[in-house]
């Protein structure tokens, strides 16, 4: 089992940047696929980005080159660098992970594939 904790959320003006971190404890982080999802008020949780256990990266279309996902297996930490933020990016951002090997967008973007979730971190982008 793995425990996840997100940090790095906050309030930022439109056009600004934030870097979210997801610290993992427990089993070997490098063997886990990791993803970021977000949930805005009144909306369903949606996929943002994922990184496979072998480092392949996947992004939701609305990211459009603004976000970058990465991982540091030595530090058991994943990151989401968010640039050019927009008010519509306002949401609670969740880190998710699970022990599986996949290299396709469909699998890595599926909420149901992840059993381990962090508590979430609030990102608010003002206009």
Helices and strands as residue ranges (DSSP letters): E 2-7, E 10-13, E 18-26, G 29-31, E 33-39, E 46-51, E 57-59, G 61-63, E 67-72, G 73-75, E 77-82, G 87-89, E 91-98, H 105-108, G 111-113, E 116-117, E 121-126
